[in-house]
């Protein structure tokens, strides 16, 4: 009689997280991860001692240096919440130390850096995930579910506009992510320069373009774009991009943080068989009338993103936001900048 198959051992212990950087993004991750049973923040690092001490009630293993932090064998996943200029360097060293890494958006600031991170991940055999938490918003999830049904037919246009009035505030002085009042004559720090990841294009565009690419289901072909210069530095306070995709699909993404007239469309989609906007599906009937049907939004929270990471690391599930997808977003952002400079449509280097 054949012996019964042995049960497969699956590690269901909490993912042991090391948090690198305790600025705004880092403290957000510390708070949200602290509410979960499937993750546990076991260590933290920040190069500002006063800020590092703030994590003491929640995290016992506090590391003053990056080298000491990476040498901590208890850490299996590093959440990287440093300024974007450091993302590539720190992600690559994390992978070389044999740890998985979750990188805050943007993954990095160039295609060259994205390719270097991808190569390091392949060498290490570890996962790199990008914190694209906005994929778990109700509007996007609902739009994506509807597209998956095929009821809208062949896609023709996708539009998203977000105008708001929220000028950038003068940040507090940090080194890596440290705090402290900035002198009155000091600039807005790294957030005021496009080369260091500042501006609305990097802050919001990295999410909106990621969502656009997900909805389109294909890489972008070319883009025509305009940027609104910022009074806070050499970055932007707004952008408009007309993105052309293979197959005749056009995307329109627009955002501003200095628009006194508020406007938020959410995702609007037009196909050759129908459309979608504001949790409503629009389908023409045989009489030529458009029938609208309210769609129940998908109950989704951005914290569901963490569940995908745990599933990836514990159950060999899919990476919820892998490097190759982030690379397409960075390629599109680079083309947006080229178009804004040239005043012409620019090809996207996929």
matplotlib code that plots the C-alpha trace (Angstrom):
import matplotlib.pyplot as plt

x = [0.0, 1.5, 2.4, 0.3, 1.8, 3.5, 1.8, 3.7, 5.1, 4.0, 5.5, 2.6, 4.6, 4.5, 6.8, 9.7, 10.1, 13.0, 12.0, 14.6, 13.7, 11.3, 10.1, 6.4, 6.3, 8.2, 6.0, 3.0, 4.3, 5.2, 1.6, -0.1, 2.1, 1.6, -2.1, -1.4, -1.1, 0.8, 3.7, 5.9, 8.3, 11.3, 13.9, 14.3, 17.0, 17.3, 20.4, 18.8, 19.2, 16.3, 13.9, 15.1, 14.3, 10.6, 10.3, 11.4, 7.9, 7.0, 10.4, 13.1, 15.9, 17.0, 20.1, 22.0, 24.0, 22.9, 25.6, 24.4, 20.8, 21.6, 23.5, 20.4, 19.5, 16.1, 15.0, 13.7, 11.9, 13.2, 10.7, 12.8, 11.3, 14.3, 14.4, 14.2, 17.8, 18.8, 16.4, 18.5, 21.7, 19.9, 17.7, 20.7, 22.6, 19.6, 19.3, 23.0, 22.4, 19.9, 16.8, 13.6, 12.8, 9.6, 10.5, 8.4, 7.4, 9.0, 11.1, 14.0, 14.6, 15.8, 15.5, 19.2, 18.6, 15.5, 17.6, 20.3, 17.8, 16.2, 19.6, 20.4, 17.1, 17.8, 21.2, 19.9, 16.8, 14.9, 11.7, 11.6, 8.1, 7.1, 4.6, 1.9, -0.7, -3.1, -3.8, -6.1, -8.4, -12.1, -12.3, -9.4, -10.4, -13.9, -12.8, -10.3, -12.9, -15.3, -12.6, -11.9, -15.5, -15.0, -18.3, -16.9, -15.4, -12.2, -10.7, -10.7, -9.9, -9.0, -9.1, -8.2, -8.1, -7.3, -7.2, -6.7, -5.2, -2.5, 0.8, 3.8, 4.7, 8.2, 9.7, 11.6, 15.3, 16.5, 19.7, 18.5, 15.0, 15.7, 13.6, 14.2, 13.0, 14.5, 15.9, 13.7, 16.1, 16.5, 14.8, 12.1, 14.7, 14.8, 11.0, 11.8, 14.0, 12.9, 16.4, 15.9, 12.3, 10.5, 7.4, 3.9, 5.0, 7.0, 4.6, 1.3, 2.2, 4.0, 0.7, -1.6, 0.6, 0.9, -2.9, -3.2, -0.8, -2.7, -6.0, -4.6, -3.0, -0.2, 3.0, 2.6, 3.9, 4.3, 3.3, 2.7, 3.0, 3.2, 4.5, 3.5, 6.6, 6.7, 7.4, 9.1, 12.0, 12.9, 10.2, 6.5, 3.2, 1.2, 1.2, -0.9, -0.1, -1.7, -0.5, -0.9, -1.0, -0.9, -4.4, -5.7, -6.1, -5.5, -4.9, -5.3, -3.9, -3.9, -3.1, -2.5, -1.9, -2.2, -5.7, -8.2, -11.0, -11.4, -12.0, -11.7, -13.0, -11.8, -11.1, -13.2, -13.2, -14.6, -14.8, -16.5, -19.3, -19.7, -18.1, -17.5, -17.2, -18.0, -19.1, -21.5, -21.5, -22.9, -24.0, -25.9, -28.9, -30.4, -32.5, -29.4, -30.1, -27.4, -28.4, -26.6, -26.2, -24.7, -21.9, -21.3, -17.8, -15.3, -14.6, -10.9, -8.3, -4.8, -3.7, -4.8, -1.5, 0.4, -1.6, -0.3, 3.3, 2.7, 1.1, 4.1, 6.7, 4.8, 2.8, 4.8, 1.9, 2.4, 4.4, 1.8, 3.9, 7.1, 10.1, 9.2, 5.9, 7.5, 10.0, 7.2, 6.0, 9.5, 9.9, 6.6, 7.7, 11.0, 9.2, 6.8, 9.8, 11.4, 8.1, 7.7, 11.2, 10.9, 7.2, 6.7, 5.4, 8.1, 8.4, 8.4, 11.5, 9.9]
y = [0.0, 3.4, 5.6, 8.7, 11.9, 14.0, 17.4, 20.4, 22.6, 26.2, 29.0, 31.0, 33.1, 36.9, 38.4, 40.0, 43.6, 46.0, 49.6, 51.9, 55.6, 57.1, 60.1, 60.6, 57.4, 55.4, 56.3, 55.5, 52.0, 51.6, 52.5, 50.3, 47.3, 47.5, 46.8, 43.6, 40.0, 38.7, 41.2, 42.3, 45.3, 43.8, 46.5, 50.1, 52.4, 56.1, 58.2, 60.8, 59.5, 61.6, 60.3, 56.7, 57.0, 57.8, 54.2, 52.8, 52.0, 50.0, 48.6, 47.2, 46.7, 50.2, 50.4, 53.7, 52.6, 51.1, 48.4, 47.3, 47.3, 45.1, 42.6, 42.0, 38.3, 38.7, 40.9, 39.2, 42.1, 45.7, 48.4, 51.2, 54.7, 56.9, 59.8, 58.6, 59.4, 56.6, 54.0, 52.2, 52.1, 50.9, 48.4, 46.8, 46.5, 45.1, 42.4, 41.7, 41.1, 38.4, 40.2, 41.0, 44.7, 46.8, 50.2, 53.3, 55.0, 55.8, 52.7, 54.9, 57.9, 56.4, 53.4, 52.7, 52.4, 50.3, 47.9, 47.7, 46.9, 44.2, 42.6, 42.6, 40.9, 38.2, 37.6, 37.4, 35.4, 37.8, 39.8, 43.5, 45.0, 48.6, 50.3, 51.0, 51.1, 53.1, 50.1, 49.1, 52.2, 51.4, 53.5, 51.8, 48.3, 48.8, 50.0, 47.2, 44.6, 46.0, 46.0, 42.3, 41.4, 42.7, 44.4, 47.8, 46.2, 47.5, 50.4, 53.8, 56.3, 56.4, 59.7, 60.8, 64.4, 65.6, 69.3, 70.5, 73.4, 72.1, 74.0, 72.2, 73.0, 73.9, 70.6, 70.1, 69.6, 66.0, 64.2, 60.8, 61.3, 63.3, 66.2, 69.7, 73.2, 74.5, 78.0, 80.6, 81.0, 77.2, 75.6, 72.9, 70.2, 67.2, 67.6, 70.9, 69.4, 67.1, 65.5, 64.2, 63.0, 66.2, 67.5, 66.3, 64.2, 61.9, 62.2, 61.6, 60.8, 57.6, 56.3, 57.6, 56.4, 53.0, 52.8, 53.9, 51.2, 48.6, 49.6, 49.8, 46.4, 47.3, 49.5, 53.1, 54.0, 57.8, 60.8, 64.5, 66.4, 69.7, 70.5, 73.4, 74.9, 75.1, 78.2, 75.9, 74.8, 73.4, 70.7, 70.8, 71.6, 70.0, 68.0, 67.0, 64.0, 62.6, 59.0, 57.0, 53.2, 50.6, 49.7, 53.2, 53.7, 57.2, 58.0, 61.5, 62.0, 65.5, 66.7, 70.0, 71.0, 74.7, 74.7, 76.7, 75.1, 71.5, 68.8, 65.0, 62.7, 59.4, 56.9, 57.5, 54.8, 54.7, 51.5, 50.7, 48.9, 51.2, 53.3, 53.8, 56.7, 57.3, 53.8, 53.8, 51.7, 53.2, 50.8, 51.9, 49.8, 48.9, 52.0, 54.2, 55.2, 55.0, 53.0, 53.7, 51.1, 51.8, 49.4, 48.4, 49.5, 46.9, 47.2, 47.7, 49.4, 50.3, 48.1, 45.1, 45.7, 44.2, 41.0, 40.6, 40.9, 38.3, 35.9, 36.4, 35.7, 33.0, 31.2, 31.9, 34.1, 36.7, 39.9, 42.6, 45.3, 43.9, 45.8, 45.2, 47.0, 49.9, 50.1, 50.9, 53.7, 55.2, 54.9, 56.9, 59.6, 60.0, 60.4, 63.0, 65.1, 64.9, 65.9, 68.9, 70.1, 69.5, 70.6, 67.5, 64.0, 61.6, 57.8, 55.8, 53.6, 50.3]
z = [0.0, -0.9, 2.0, 2.3, 0.9, 3.4, 4.0, 2.5, 5.1, 4.5, 6.6, 8.0, 10.5, 10.2, 7.6, 9.6, 8.4, 8.7, 8.1, 6.6, 6.8, 9.3, 7.4, 6.4, 4.3, 6.8, 9.7, 7.5, 6.9, 10.6, 11.6, 9.0, 9.5, 13.2, 12.7, 10.8, 12.1, 9.1, 9.3, 12.2, 12.2, 14.0, 13.2, 12.0, 10.7, 10.3, 10.2, 12.5, 16.1, 17.4, 14.8, 15.2, 18.9, 18.0, 16.9, 20.2, 21.7, 18.6, 17.5, 19.8, 17.4, 16.3, 14.1, 13.8, 10.7, 7.4, 7.6, 11.0, 9.8, 6.8, 9.0, 11.1, 10.3, 11.8, 8.9, 5.8, 4.1, 4.0, 3.5, 1.9, 2.6, 1.9, -0.6, -4.2, -5.1, -2.7, -3.8, -6.4, -4.3, -1.1, -2.9, -4.6, -1.3, 0.4, -2.3, -2.0, 1.7, 0.8, 1.8, -0.1, -0.6, -0.8, -2.3, -1.8, -5.0, -7.3, -7.6, -8.8, -11.0, -14.3, -16.6, -16.0, -12.3, -12.8, -14.9, -12.3, -9.6, -11.8, -12.5, -8.7, -8.0, -10.6, -9.1, -5.5, -6.2, -3.9, -4.6, -5.3, -4.9, -5.4, -3.0, -5.6, -2.9, -5.1, -7.2, -4.3, -4.4, -5.0, -8.2, -9.9, -8.7, -10.0, -13.4, -13.8, -12.8, -15.5, -18.1, -17.4, -18.3, -21.9, -21.8, -23.0, -26.1, -27.7, -25.7, -27.3, -24.6, -20.9, -18.9, -15.4, -14.1, -10.6, -9.9, -6.3, -4.4, -2.1, -2.7, -1.3, 2.3, 3.3, 4.7, 7.8, 7.4, 7.2, 6.1, 4.9, 6.2, 9.3, 10.7, 12.0, 11.1, 7.9, 7.7, 6.0, 3.1, 2.5, -0.5, -0.1, 0.1, -2.3, -3.0, -4.8, -7.5, -10.3, -10.4, -6.8, -7.2, -6.4, -8.1, -8.8, -11.7, -9.4, -6.4, -8.2, -11.8, -10.7, -9.4, -12.1, -15.0, -13.3, -13.1, -16.7, -17.9, -15.9, -17.4, -20.9, -20.6, -22.9, -22.9, -24.0, -27.5, -27.4, -25.3, -25.7, -22.5, -20.7, -17.2, -14.9, -13.3, -9.6, -7.5, -4.9, -7.1, -10.5, -10.4, -11.4, -9.7, -12.5, -15.7, -18.7, -20.8, -23.9, -24.2, -27.4, -27.2, -30.0, -31.3, -31.4, -27.6, -26.2, -22.5, -21.0, -17.5, -15.9, -12.4, -10.6, -7.0, -7.7, -9.3, -7.2, -9.2, -7.8, -10.3, -9.8, -12.5, -11.3, -14.1, -17.2, -19.9, -23.4, -25.5, -28.8, -26.9, -23.9, -21.2, -17.5, -15.1, -11.5, -10.6, -13.6, -16.7, -19.9, -22.7, -25.9, -26.7, -30.1, -30.1, -30.0, -26.4, -23.7, -20.7, -17.4, -14.7, -11.3, -10.4, -6.8, -6.1, -5.0, -1.3, -1.3, 1.0, 0.2, 3.1, 1.0, -0.8, 2.2, 1.9, -1.7, -0.4, 2.3, -0.2, -2.5, 0.2, 2.1, -0.6, -3.8, -5.0, -7.7, -6.9, -6.5, -8.2, -9.8, -11.2, -14.8, -14.3, -12.5, -15.3, -17.8, -15.6, -15.3, -19.1, -19.6, -17.1, -18.8, -22.1, -20.5, -19.5, -22.9, -24.5, -22.1, -23.1, -26.9, -27.3, -29.4, -29.1, -27.8, -28.1, -24.9, -24.5, -23.4]

ax = plt.figure().add_subplot(projection="3d")
ax.plot(x, y, z, "-o")
ax.set_aspect("equal")
plt.show()
